[in-house]
């Protein structure tokens, strides 16, 4: 797990480097970031995912998939963000108060992580601390 407290701390870069290193050891590796706030996204087969996790997947020599970044928040204003869940825009979630969304999002996050754990040797998890 790679954690940091600020944007630009180097979490994504370090996670990509670790993904490549483990991949070179012959392990099946996948990145995971449950929630990413960014306007930088890439389009994959099932929709959009954060650019950082997309490039981490490439570093891990695996196919990028929305399960690697199940929640993408795209800021629209200081107090509003578009919610992308499993690659698809969800206006119903975007309209919800953030704390109320958690109960709707957690089962999807847990399911995605469980699926990645079952099909990979190593999961490189990136996150932020408050």
C-alpha positions, 0 to 999 in steps of 0.5 A: 500500500502506498499512502500520502497526504497531498496531491503531487507527493509521488504516490502514483509514480511509486505505485507504478514503479512497484507494479513494474518491479513485481511484474518483472519478478514474474508476478501477476500484478494489478493497481487499485485505488478505490476513489480517485479525484481527477479530471485526468481520465482514460477510456477503457473497454468498460468506460473511464478510469483515472489516468494514474491507475491506467498507467499503473496497469500498463506498468504492471503489464496488465490490461487496464480495467475500471475495477482498478479505480471503481470511483472516479470523481471529476471536479466540476466546482469547489463543492461539486464533482461528477461521480463515475462508478465502474466507468460510467457517469452516475448523476444520481450519486453526484446529487447525493451528499458525500457521506450518504454515498458511502453506503452505496459505494462501499459494496462495489469497492469491496467487490472490485478489490476482492475480484482483483485479489482473486485473480492477481498475486499482488495488488498495489493499493494507492490511497490518501490520508487526511 
